[in-house]
Amino acid sequence: MSRGFGHLALAVAVGALAACGSKDGADEGPKPVEEVKQEAAKLERPEPGEYRQTVDILEMDIPGMPKQAAEQMKSAMKASQQNTFCLSKEDADKGYRDMFRDMGKGKECSFSRFDVDGGRLDAQMNCQSQQQGKMTMVLNGTVTTQGSDVTVAMDMSGQPAPMSTMKMKMHLTTTRVGECKAN
């Protein structure tokens, strides 16, 4: 997967797993990988071209980190972060199917929810690792041929100090801005 498509995939994955109209009720447990791939295939393929991605950190809470270090990290992340990338026709033609190719390998992460409806994405991924602890990531947002708008909420615990517990919420937007510039 190209670096540009990886950025778009991250934006979509992060956005899609955040707060896109989650269903009421408890999660039913891990979704089979094939079911996740089928849902991901419902997402429209992005058009090739140059994309601008903006990441805004909405919330960050790191209770185990020393106050001064936490304040430095929060202030550094307050400003919007932007980058641009070129999505080739070859990568755009693949759509989002490759995002989930390795899903389930290692069995550290699984989706408890992954629903696509008319370009809207609502997902929750749960990860468990002896070295990194536990993480829940919720993605909610929209995906179109021209970009994505996704909110991602992460809740991590059991990691090595000083970040043994951390909650973060971010908003990612990816917008097609035109054709790729020739190098």
The 8 nearest C-alpha neighbors of each residue, nearest first, counted from 0:
[[1, 5, 4, 2, 90, 97, 3, 98],
 [2, 0, 4, 3, 5, 90, 86, 87],
 [1, 3, 5, 4, 6, 0, 84, 86],
 [4, 2, 84, 6, 5, 1, 86, 85],
 [3, 5, 7, 6, 1, 2, 86, 8],
 [4, 6, 8, 2, 3, 7, 9, 1],
 [7, 5, 9, 3, 4, 8, 10, 2],
 [8, 6, 4, 10, 9, 5, 11, 3],
 [7, 9, 5, 11, 10, 6, 12, 4],
 [10, 8, 12, 6, 11, 7, 13, 5],
 [11, 9, 7, 13, 8, 12, 14, 171],
 [10, 12, 14, 8, 9, 13, 15, 147],
 [13, 11, 9, 15, 14, 10, 8, 16],
 [12, 14, 151, 10, 138, 11, 16, 15],
 [149, 15, 13, 150, 138, 11, 151, 139],
 [14, 16, 138, 139, 120, 140, 12, 121],
 [138, 15, 17, 137, 122, 139, 123, 121],
 [138, 139, 137, 18, 16, 151, 150, 152],
 [139, 19, 17, 138, 20, 150, 21, 121],
 [139, 18, 20, 140, 121, 21, 120, 17],
 [21, 19, 18, 121, 22, 139, 120, 140],
 [22, 20, 121, 19, 18, 23, 139, 122],
 [21, 23, 20, 24, 121, 25, 112, 26],
 [24, 22, 21, 25, 26, 20, 112, 27],
 [25, 23, 22, 26, 27, 21, 112, 28],
 [24, 26, 27, 23, 22, 28, 111, 112],
 [25, 27, 28, 111, 24, 112, 29, 23],
 [26, 28, 25, 111, 29, 112, 30, 24],
 [27, 29, 111, 26, 30, 110, 112, 109],
 [28, 30, 111, 110, 109, 31, 27, 112],
 [31, 29, 111, 110, 32, 28, 34, 112],
 [30, 32, 34, 33, 29, 35, 110, 109],
 [33, 31, 35, 34, 36, 30, 102, 103],
 [32, 34, 36, 35, 31, 37, 30, 38],
 [33, 35, 37, 31, 32, 36, 38, 30],
 [34, 36, 32, 38, 33, 37, 39, 113],
 [37, 35, 39, 33, 34, 38, 40, 32],
 [38, 36, 34, 40, 35, 39, 33, 41],
 [37, 39, 35, 40, 41, 36, 115, 114],
 [40, 38, 36, 41, 37, 42, 35, 95],
 [39, 41, 37, 38, 42, 36, 96, 95],
 [42, 40, 39, 38, 43, 115, 37, 118],
 [43, 41, 40, 39, 118, 44, 142, 115],
 [44, 42, 144, 143, 45, 41, 118, 142],
 [45, 43, 94, 144, 91, 42, 46, 92],
 [44, 46, 144, 91, 145, 43, 47, 94],
 [45, 47, 144, 91, 145, 48, 44, 88],
 [48, 46, 88, 86, 87, 91, 45, 49],
 [49, 47, 178, 179, 86, 85, 177, 46],
 [48, 50, 85, 179, 178, 177, 84, 176],
 [51, 49, 175, 174, 83, 84, 176, 85],
 [52, 50, 83, 174, 173, 82, 175, 176],
 [51, 53, 173, 82, 81, 172, 83, 50],
 [52, 54, 81, 172, 80, 171, 173, 79],
 [53, 55, 171, 80, 79, 170, 81, 56],
 [56, 54, 79, 170, 169, 57, 171, 53],
 [55, 57, 169, 58, 77, 168, 76, 170],
 [56, 58, 169, 168, 55, 170, 59, 167],
 [59, 57, 168, 167, 56, 60, 169, 166],
 [58, 60, 167, 166, 168, 61, 73, 57],
 [59, 61, 166, 165, 62, 167, 58, 164],
 [60, 62, 165, 63, 64, 164, 162, 166],
 [61, 63, 64, 60, 164, 165, 162, 65],
 [64, 62, 161, 61, 162, 163, 164, 65],
 [63, 65, 161, 62, 61, 162, 69, 66],
 [66, 64, 68, 67, 69, 63, 161, 62],
 [65, 67, 69, 68, 70, 64, 62, 71],
 [66, 68, 70, 69, 65, 71, 64, 72],
 [69, 67, 71, 65, 70, 66, 72, 64],
 [70, 68, 66, 72, 71, 67, 64, 73],
 [69, 71, 73, 67, 72, 68, 74, 66],
 [72, 70, 68, 74, 69, 73, 75, 67],
 [71, 73, 69, 75, 70, 74, 68, 76],
 [72, 74, 70, 76, 75, 71, 77, 69],
 [75, 73, 77, 71, 76, 72, 70, 78],
 [76, 74, 72, 73, 77, 71, 78, 70],
 [75, 77, 73, 74, 78, 72, 56, 79],
 [78, 76, 74, 75, 73, 56, 79, 55],
 [77, 79, 76, 80, 75, 55, 74, 56],
 [80, 78, 55, 54, 81, 77, 53, 56],
 [79, 81, 54, 53, 78, 55, 82, 76],
 [82, 80, 53, 52, 79, 54, 51, 83],
 [81, 83, 52, 51, 53, 84, 80, 50],
 [82, 84, 51, 50, 52, 49, 81, 85],
 [85, 83, 3, 50, 49, 86, 51, 82],
 [84, 86, 49, 179, 48, 3, 50, 87],
 [85, 87, 47, 48, 3, 4, 49, 91],
 [88, 86, 47, 90, 89, 91, 85, 48],
 [87, 89, 47, 91, 90, 92, 86, 46],
 [88, 90, 92, 87, 91, 93, 47, 86],
 [91, 89, 93, 87, 92, 88, 86, 4],
 [90, 92, 88, 93, 94, 47, 89, 45],
 [93, 91, 89, 90, 94, 88, 44, 45],
 [94, 92, 90, 91, 95, 96, 89, 97],
 [93, 95, 44, 92, 91, 96, 45, 90],
 [94, 96, 98, 97, 39, 93, 40, 44],
 [95, 97, 98, 94, 99, 40, 36, 93],
 [98, 96, 100, 99, 95, 93, 0, 94],
 [99, 97, 96, 95, 100, 8, 101, 102],
 [98, 100, 102, 97, 101, 96, 36, 35],
 [101, 99, 97, 102, 98, 96, 36, 32],
 [102, 100, 99, 104, 103, 98, 97, 105],
 [103, 101, 99, 100, 104, 32, 109, 108],
 [102, 104, 106, 105, 101, 109, 108, 32],
 [105, 103, 106, 102, 101, 107, 108, 100],
 [104, 106, 107, 103, 108, 102, 101, 128],
 [105, 107, 103, 104, 108, 109, 102, 126],
 [108, 106, 127, 126, 105, 128, 109, 103],
 [109, 107, 126, 125, 106, 103, 127, 124],
 [108, 110, 125, 124, 29, 103, 111, 126],
 [111, 109, 124, 112, 29, 123, 30, 125],
 [110, 112, 29, 28, 30, 123, 26, 124],
 [113, 111, 122, 123, 110, 114, 30, 26],
 [114, 112, 122, 121, 35, 110, 123, 115],
 [113, 115, 121, 120, 122, 38, 112, 116],
 [116, 114, 120, 119, 38, 118, 121, 41],
 [115, 117, 119, 118, 114, 120, 41, 42],
 [118, 116, 119, 115, 42, 41, 120, 141],
 [117, 119, 142, 141, 116, 42, 143, 115],
 [120, 118, 141, 116, 115, 117, 140, 142],
 [119, 121, 15, 115, 140, 139, 19, 114],
 [122, 120, 139, 19, 114, 15, 16, 21],
 [123, 121, 16, 113, 112, 138, 137, 15],
 [122, 124, 137, 112, 16, 110, 136, 111],
 [123, 125, 110, 136, 109, 135, 111, 137],
 [124, 126, 135, 108, 109, 134, 110, 136],
 [127, 125, 108, 134, 107, 133, 135, 109],
 [126, 128, 133, 107, 132, 108, 134, 125],
 [129, 127, 132, 131, 130, 107, 133, 126],
 [128, 130, 132, 131, 127, 133, 157, 158],
 [131, 129, 128, 132, 158, 159, 157, 127],
 [132, 130, 158, 128, 129, 133, 157, 159],
 [133, 131, 157, 158, 128, 129, 156, 127],
 [132, 134, 127, 156, 155, 126, 157, 128],
 [135, 133, 155, 126, 154, 125, 136, 156],
 [134, 136, 125, 154, 153, 124, 126, 155],
 [137, 135, 153, 124, 152, 123, 16, 125],
 [136, 17, 138, 16, 123, 152, 151, 122],
 [16, 17, 139, 137, 15, 151, 14, 122],
 [19, 18, 17, 140, 138, 15, 121, 16],
 [139, 141, 149, 19, 15, 14, 120, 148],
 [140, 142, 119, 148, 118, 147, 120, 149],
 [141, 143, 147, 118, 146, 119, 148, 42],
 [144, 142, 145, 146, 43, 147, 118, 45],
 [143, 145, 45, 46, 44, 43, 146, 142],
 [146, 144, 175, 143, 174, 45, 46, 147],
 [147, 145, 174, 173, 143, 144, 175, 142],
 [146, 148, 142, 173, 172, 141, 143, 11],
 [149, 147, 172, 141, 140, 171, 14, 173],
 [14, 150, 148, 140, 171, 15, 139, 170],
 [149, 151, 14, 170, 17, 139, 169, 138],
 [150, 152, 17, 138, 13, 14, 169, 168],
 [151, 153, 168, 137, 17, 136, 167, 169],
 [154, 152, 136, 167, 166, 135, 168, 155],
 [153, 155, 166, 135, 134, 165, 136, 167],
 [156, 154, 134, 165, 164, 133, 166, 153],
 [157, 155, 164, 133, 163, 158, 132, 165],
 [156, 158, 132, 163, 133, 164, 159, 131],
 [157, 159, 163, 132, 131, 156, 162, 160],
 [158, 160, 163, 162, 161, 157, 131, 130],
 [161, 159, 163, 162, 158, 63, 64, 164],
 [160, 162, 64, 63, 163, 159, 65, 164],
 [163, 161, 160, 164, 63, 64, 165, 61],
 [162, 164, 158, 160, 159, 157, 156, 161],
 [165, 163, 156, 162, 155, 61, 63, 157],
 [164, 166, 61, 155, 60, 154, 162, 156],
 [167, 165, 154, 60, 153, 59, 155, 61],
 [166, 168, 59, 153, 58, 152, 60, 165],
 [167, 169, 152, 58, 57, 151, 56, 153],
 [170, 168, 56, 57, 151, 55, 150, 152],
 [169, 171, 150, 55, 54, 149, 151, 56],
 [172, 170, 54, 149, 53, 10, 148, 14],
 [171, 173, 148, 53, 147, 52, 149, 174],
 [172, 174, 52, 146, 147, 51, 50, 53],
 [175, 173, 146, 50, 51, 145, 176, 52],
 [174, 176, 50, 145, 49, 177, 146, 51],
 [177, 175, 50, 49, 174, 51, 178, 48],
 [178, 176, 49, 48, 175, 179, 50, 180],
 [177, 179, 48, 49, 180, 176, 47, 85],
 [180, 178, 49, 48, 85, 181, 177, 86],
 [179, 181, 178, 182, 49, 85, 48, 177],
 [182, 180, 179, 178, 85, 49, 48, 87],
 [181, 180, 179, 85, 178, 84, 49, 87]]
